[in-house]
Amino acid sequence: MQLGRRLAAAGFADQRFAHNAVFANVPPEGIRLTDLADRAGMTKQAMSELVNDLERLGYLRRRPDPTDGRARLIEFSDRGWAAVRSALTAFEDMEAELGARIGVTEIRQLRRTLEAIARA
């Protein structure tokens, strides 16, 4: 909710919660659709719908994969990178706000715990 409100305020009101599965999994160098779906734990068909939607909204583009002429890489457009930067700023702001409420030490411990969970 917080992230969505902050992104909307930054000019990205057309994003949906489901789009986060794409934004969180596209690396800077781009990625094939099948690999993107695998990283997000989704079917290729479901991911294809999200990618098509974000491409239509101007957040993503596709380009030929230089290692395989048959494949295409999905990557962020300039608008997509702007949204990523806004999201990262929003996360930093939310973390700082939470740190002010519960303490910086607790935030550091929470981050370590969440990172351990993510690695497991």
Buried (B, 14 or more C-beta within 10 A) or exposed (E): EEBBEBBEEBEBEBBEEEBBBBBEBBEEEBBBBEBBBBBBEBEEEEBBEBBEBBBEBEBBBBEEBEEEEEBBBBBBBEBBEBBBEBBEEBEEEEBEEBBEEEEEEEBEEBEEEEEEEEEE
